[in-house]
Amino acid sequence: MKIVVLGGYGVFGSRLVRLLIRDGHDVVIAGRVIAQAQALAREVGAAPLQVDRQGDLTPLWAMAPDAVVDAAGPFHAYGADPYGFARACIARRVHYLDLADDADFCAGITALDAAARAAGVFVLSGVSSVPAISSAAVAALAEGAAEVDMISSAILPGNRAPRGRAVVESILHQAGRPMVVSMDGVPVPVRSWSRPARFDLGQGMVRRGWMIAVPDQRLFAGAFKARTVLFHAGLELALMNWGLALLSWLRLRVPVGLVLWAAKLLAPFGTNAGGMSVAVTARYRDGWQRRVWRIIVRDGEGPFIPGVAARAVLRDPSAIAPGARPAVAQVTLAAITEAMGDLAVTTERTCEEQTPLFIRQLGADFDKLPKAVQVAHQVYGPRRWSGRASVTRGASLLSRMIAAVFRFPRASDDIPVSVMMMPEQGGERWERQFGSQVFVSHLHQQGNVMTERFGPLTFTLGLHVADGQLHFPVRSGRWGPIPLPRFLLPQSVASEHETDGVFHFDVALKAPLTGALIVHYKGWLKAARDITTP
């Protein structure tokens, strides 16, 4: 095939060019800076072309390409007519692909579907790491699933991987912006580059990623009927990750050049190895499982990965039906793996049986709980609950100080309440919101007991079932690694029960030493996706 790669001398475009040359294609390296196109063309044996995607395209059509790949970007900045170039390709009956990772751009490409079908060409957006590769992995992992609960993906490059201006512009454009994520079937507003999580890429490589917007969150819930779709990205160096997180929180905008300078300054640190992880938690014939596909890329070959899906498509273009659409499950994971065969890549698939925390801890006693309480603790993926509560606060100085430290809710006769339960490294993260106030705790199983951590304080819970209710008394505690004497433990009377088929909670905490009330909150919760007043 004769293939024009627009932006073919960029970080990702140049790698795609090399892959296409290896496959025997006739490649044209196109872009506005002819000197860069010429330099790479001489090196790899391609043809250079000076062209501006927003200008006169006559020189491009003179090349008579079979397909054009837009690897330029940043796609969020394509102006008032973002699909003008794709439409021009359709008018010439030339197949079009792009490496877009911008959710709006990728999802909107369907506006060209009728025209592409009429012309008999395919127009694919997001033929890159996301959503093309990530969706290929999800399709393979979800095969045979009766229901898909959660899809969670992450891309975590090595620090020494080169970064082009377009990539940096895309990251900075996102940082701090609001985005919407599907969690438990409910659209949830989230700030981009927030909510960090740890990811195990295998071979001892564990890195942290932050939630950002990609096409996956927009497209996968519908494509795979998933209740939750999450995506994280991260840089290898903590300094750069937390710096972006701070920019996100402050919603500051910094010059792209300054970030590129900082990245160059830190280039000697870290490694040239990175990876990608795609996980699917679903119910299969044999029960609930978490299936993971992950790759590690070494020798600085990470920038080749965004071009792998386009390589796979162009190896067999006849397999792609005419029309315009995001590149969701357009190529198989087998084809993706084959297209990475000459790169320094190792892949791995794992499968783990999934048993929620409370079922593991309670064992046979879990079945003694009423249905509504059981359902509340079947946390295979994020679970969102909403309802109403009343809150009573203690009046003593000590009670008020403790309540302030733990961010317990203010007093109210009737206040909206929501709870997010999220699986987390074998445990669960609970985020409770009363009105505008949020407080968070982390629950884990340690040996034969359950613990709940609030910041530096960790409490051991005597979790048990009695009289059809679930009880959470505090048995012991520690500050970091230091055990707390019993007289410093708070007194806890906490339970969950069912009334008229609805989940109810009742939690009362009293101060150590004095026994004075700290906070007492009680109310009801229902699944947020079908909330109604009981």
GIVEN-V129638 format. One line per field, one symbol per residue. ss: DSSP state (H for helix, E for strand, C for the rest). psi: psi as a letter, one per 40 degrees, with the letter a starting at -180 (. if undefined). A space follows every 10 residues. Layout:
# GIVEN-V129638
ss=???
psi=???
This chain:
# GIVEN-V129638
ss=CEEEEECCCC HHHHHHHHHH HHCCCEEEEE ECCHHHHHHH HHHHCCEEEE CCCCCCCHHH HHCCCCEEEE CCCCHHHCCC CCCHHHHHHH HCCCEEEECC CCHHHHHHHH HHHHHHHHHC CEEEECCCHH HHHHHHHHHH HCCCCCEEEE EEEEEECCCC CCCCHHHHHH HHHHCCCEEE EEECCEEEEE ECCEEEEEEE CCCCCEEEEE ECCCHHHHHH HHHHCEEEEE EEEECCCHHH HHHHHHHHHH CCCCCHHHHH HHHHHCCCCC CCCEEEEEEE EEEECCEEEE EEEEEEECCC CHHHHHHHHH HHHHHCHHHC CCEEEECCCC CCHHHHHHHC CCCCEEEEEE EEECCCHHHH HHHHHHHHCC HHHHHHCCCC CCEEEEEEEE EEECCCHHHH HHHHHHCCCC CEEEEEEEEE EEEECCEEEE EEEECCEEEE EEEEEECCEE EEEECCEEEE EEEEEECCEE EEEEEEEEEC CEECCHHHCC EEEEEEEEEC CEEEEEEEEE CCCCCCEEEE EEEEEEEHHH CCCC
psi=ihhhhhfeea dddddddddd ddeeihhhhi idgddddddd dddefihihh ihdeaheddd ddefidihhh fcahdefead gdeddddddd defhihiifh ehdddddeee deddddddef iihhifgadh eddddddddd dehehdihdh hhiihgiide hihidddddd ddddheiiih hhhfehhhhi hifagiiihh eifehhihii hihidddddd dddefidhhi hiiiidhddd ddddddddde fihiiddddd dddddedeia ifhaiihhhh hihadeahih hhhiihhafe ededdeeddd dddedgdeeh iiihiighfd iiddddddee deighhiihi hhihhidddd ddbdddeeii ddddddeggd ahhhiiaiii hhiieidddd dddddefiii iidhiiiihh hhhhfeaihh hhhhbehhii ihhihhbeii ihhhbehhhh hghihhfeih ifihdiiihb ehihideeii hhghiiihhf ehhiihhhhi iicdeihdih hiaiiihdef hih.
